Amino acid sequence: MKAAIYKKAGQVGLGEIKRPSIQEADDVIIRVVRACVCGSDLWTYRNPDIKAGHKNSGHEAIGIVEETGEAITTVKPGDFVIVPFTHGCGECDACQAGFDGSCDNHIGNNLGGNFQAEYIRFHYANWALVKIPGQPYDYTEGMLKSLLTLADVMPTGYHAARVANVQKGDKVVVIGDGAVGQCAVIAAKMRGASQIILMSRHEDRQQMALESGATAVVAERGEEGIAKVREILGGGADAALECVGTEAAVEQALGVLHNGGRLGFVGVPHYNNRALGSTFMQNISVAGGAASATTYDKQFLLKAVLDGDINPGRVFTSSYKLKDIDQAYKDMDERKTIKSMIVMD
């Protein structure tokens, strides 16, 4: 089958690899209908230490179930499904508490596989897959885009708002204007925030966030950005949602909060362990991690998309065939598109 293959830093190509097969009783083989490039994929894309032929590309898809292992009872061949980037079991304490992104039984398998490919082997599949009513041809392209966000970026944006305990009337600041940050704006609005500030320097992303519920945009960074946020809010924010994964973004998030504020971080950390002792006198609450994609999708996000209450699919500003995967990466890396969608033949 055809799949994305890393060639070198800054270059991804198309290669032929063995089609996956059932290996465990709780495996499912899925034919990919739509996949995409994630901002976190770009960290690998830029890494000069990645060896040519590396196949671990992508972790978000929607598709059709082709085969199931003998232990699978929840889906059957022909089902249209969301393929989350997490593999929760649905039974452990973490999953029962709504943290299937950090499942006690399957932790460490969250980003396995190659989703930028024609077929996927999805391990630990019995609970984690989310069925979509009908078939792909029942939906518009716009709706397929929104359904695809439910594999990662919309649940991840929601997770930031949830762990920061965003409540009705809260003043919220979102750090990061990529797909996750855009979805965090949607999530903050869903949870009733009264003011939502997006920190962004890009006009197209600013406009998208304003259309999704942001009430203001701040382009400045550092102390200047913090001062601007506090001026707009008349003080510090109740919650900050960090959707980047850099130390600078964490510093920005902590800086905009009032004492007693709450930080939700979902940007995959690409910095050394940061000491939290400096926040002691501020009484800042800090929480974050991998999103509970299956839980949120099953409980409310899938319904919100199908009902037209939210439109997270707008983050896919460009679409590509699998053969154009290198361009899909380049355009995201160069910020020519917010998020690249891969359309399978």
Solvent accessible surface area in square Angstrom, and as a share of the most:
residue,aa,sasa,rsa
1,M,37,0.17
2,K,89,0.38
3,A,0,0.00
4,A,0,0.00
5,I,22,0.11
6,Y,4,0.02
7,K,99,0.42
8,K,126,0.53
9,A,44,0.34
10,G,28,0.27
11,Q,62,0.28
12,V,2,0.01
13,G,10,0.09
14,L,60,0.30
15,G,19,0.18
16,E,126,0.56
17,I,37,0.19
18,K,180,0.76
19,R,100,0.36
20,P,27,0.17
21,S,56,0.36
22,I,58,0.29
23,Q,119,0.53
24,E,84,0.38
25,A,42,0.33
26,D,38,0.20
27,D,0,0.00
28,V,0,0.00
29,I,0,0.00
30,I,0,0.00
31,R,92,0.34
32,V,3,0.02
33,V,13,0.08
34,R,28,0.10
35,A,0,0.00
36,C,1,0.01
37,V,0,0.00
38,C,11,0.06
39,G,37,0.35
40,S,32,0.21
41,D,11,0.05
42,L,12,0.06
43,W,88,0.31
44,T,37,0.22
45,Y,5,0.02
46,R,114,0.41
47,N,52,0.27
48,P,110,0.69
49,D,120,0.62
50,I,45,0.23
51,K,169,0.71
52,A,81,0.63
53,G,35,0.33
54,H,64,0.29
55,K,97,0.41
56,N,73,0.37
57,S,0,0.00
58,G,3,0.03
59,H,11,0.05
60,E,1,0.00
61,A,0,0.00
62,I,0,0.00
63,G,0,0.00
64,I,12,0.06
65,V,2,0.01
66,E,58,0.26
67,E,75,0.33
68,T,43,0.25
69,G,4,0.04
70,E,166,0.74
71,A,46,0.36
72,I,18,0.09
73,T,114,0.66
74,T,64,0.37
75,V,13,0.07
76,K,125,0.53
77,P,78,0.49
78,G,35,0.33
79,D,17,0.09
80,F,2,0.01
81,V,0,0.00
82,I,0,0.00
83,V,0,0.00
84,P,0,0.00
85,F,18,0.07
86,T,0,0.00
87,H,10,0.04
88,G,0,0.00
89,C,21,0.12
90,G,10,0.09
91,E,144,0.64
92,C,15,0.09
93,D,119,0.62
94,A,18,0.14
95,C,9,0.05
96,Q,132,0.59
97,A,60,0.47
98,G,10,0.10
99,F,76,0.32
100,D,0,0.00
101,G,0,0.00
102,S,52,0.33
103,C,2,0.01
104,D,87,0.45
105,N,97,0.50
106,H,23,0.10
107,I,105,0.53
108,G,72,0.69
109,N,52,0.27
110,N,23,0.12
111,L,80,0.40
112,G,37,0.35
113,G,40,0.38
114,N,18,0.09
115,F,3,0.01
116,Q,0,0.00
117,A,0,0.00
118,E,57,0.26
119,Y,38,0.14
120,I,4,0.02
121,R,69,0.25
122,F,1,0.00
123,H,40,0.18
124,Y,52,0.20
125,A,0,0.00
126,N,49,0.25
127,W,65,0.23
128,A,0,0.00
129,L,8,0.04
130,V,5,0.03
131,K,104,0.44
132,I,6,0.03
133,P,77,0.48
134,G,44,0.42
135,Q,50,0.22
136,P,23,0.15
137,Y,180,0.69
138,D,85,0.44
139,Y,43,0.16
140,T,98,0.57
141,E,75,0.33
142,G,41,0.39
143,M,47,0.21
144,L,8,0.04
145,K,46,0.19
146,S,4,0.02
147,L,0,0.00
148,L,0,0.00
149,T,1,0.00
150,L,0,0.00
151,A,0,0.00
152,D,8,0.04
153,V,1,0.01
154,M,0,0.00
155,P,0,0.00
156,T,11,0.06
157,G,0,0.00
158,Y,20,0.08
159,H,3,0.01
160,A,0,0.00
161,A,0,0.00
162,R,61,0.22
163,V,28,0.16
164,A,0,0.00
165,N,68,0.35
166,V,2,0.01
167,Q,90,0.40
168,K,184,0.78
169,G,43,0.41
170,D,18,0.09
171,K,65,0.28
172,V,0,0.00
173,V,0,0.00
174,V,0,0.00
175,I,9,0.05
176,G,11,0.11
177,D,9,0.05
178,G,24,0.23
179,A,12,0.09
180,V,27,0.16
181,G,1,0.01
182,Q,2,0.01
183,C,0,0.00
184,A,0,0.00
185,V,0,0.00
186,I,11,0.06
187,A,0,0.00
188,A,0,0.00
189,K,119,0.51
190,M,72,0.32
191,R,63,0.23
192,G,27,0.26
193,A,17,0.13
194,S,63,0.40
195,Q,50,0.22
196,I,3,0.01
197,I,0,0.00
198,L,0,0.00
199,M,0,0.00
200,S,0,0.00
201,R,148,0.54
202,H,60,0.27
203,E,143,0.64
204,D,87,0.45
205,R,11,0.04
206,Q,37,0.17
207,Q,92,0.41
208,M,22,0.10
209,A,0,0.00
210,L,75,0.37
211,E,105,0.47
212,S,13,0.08
213,G,17,0.17
214,A,8,0.07
215,T,80,0.47
216,A,22,0.17
217,V,37,0.21
218,V,0,0.00
219,A,43,0.33
220,E,51,0.23
221,R,81,0.29
222,G,38,0.37
223,E,140,0.63
224,E,118,0.53
225,G,0,0.00
226,I,24,0.12
227,A,60,0.47
228,K,73,0.31
229,V,0,0.00
230,R,85,0.31
231,E,129,0.58
232,I,60,0.30
233,L,7,0.04
234,G,74,0.71
235,G,28,0.27
236,G,10,0.10
237,A,0,0.00
238,D,31,0.16
239,A,0,0.00
240,A,0,0.00
241,L,0,0.00
242,E,0,0.00
243,C,17,0.10
244,V,60,0.34
245,G,0,0.00
246,T,41,0.24
247,E,80,0.36
248,A,76,0.59
249,A,7,0.05
250,V,8,0.05
251,E,79,0.36
252,Q,11,0.05
253,A,0,0.00
254,L,11,0.06
255,G,21,0.21
256,V,0,0.00
257,L,1,0.00
258,H,60,0.27
259,N,107,0.55
260,G,36,0.35
261,G,0,0.00
262,R,47,0.17
263,L,4,0.02
264,G,0,0.00
265,F,51,0.21
266,V,15,0.09
267,G,8,0.08
268,V,77,0.44
269,P,70,0.44
270,H,77,0.35
271,Y,59,0.22
272,N,135,0.69
273,N,157,0.81
274,R,51,0.18
275,A,81,0.63
276,L,91,0.45
277,G,58,0.56
278,S,85,0.55
279,T,10,0.06
280,F,158,0.66
281,M,159,0.71
282,Q,50,0.22
283,N,118,0.60
284,I,21,0.11
285,S,64,0.41
286,V,51,0.29
287,A,40,0.31
288,G,32,0.31
289,G,33,0.31
290,A,35,0.27
291,A,0,0.00
292,S,0,0.00
293,A,0,0.00
294,T,0,0.00
295,T,12,0.07
296,Y,7,0.02
297,D,1,0.01
298,K,96,0.41
299,Q,125,0.56
300,F,61,0.25
301,L,0,0.00
302,L,21,0.10
303,K,136,0.58
304,A,10,0.08
305,V,2,0.01
306,L,57,0.29
307,D,78,0.41
308,G,56,0.54
309,D,104,0.54
310,I,18,0.09
311,N,72,0.37
312,P,0,0.00
313,G,2,0.02
314,R,75,0.27
315,V,0,0.00
316,F,5,0.02
317,T,66,0.38
318,S,35,0.22
319,S,58,0.37
320,Y,28,0.10
321,K,85,0.36
322,L,14,0.07
323,K,144,0.61
324,D,52,0.27
325,I,1,0.01
326,D,37,0.19
327,Q,86,0.38
328,A,0,0.00
329,Y,0,0.00
330,K,66,0.28
331,D,19,0.10
332,M,17,0.08
333,D,46,0.24
334,E,98,0.44
335,R,123,0.45
336,K,140,0.59
337,T,4,0.03
338,I,6,0.03
339,K,1,0.01
340,S,0,0.00
341,M,0,0.00
342,I,0,0.00
343,V,28,0.16
344,M,19,0.09
345,D,161,0.83
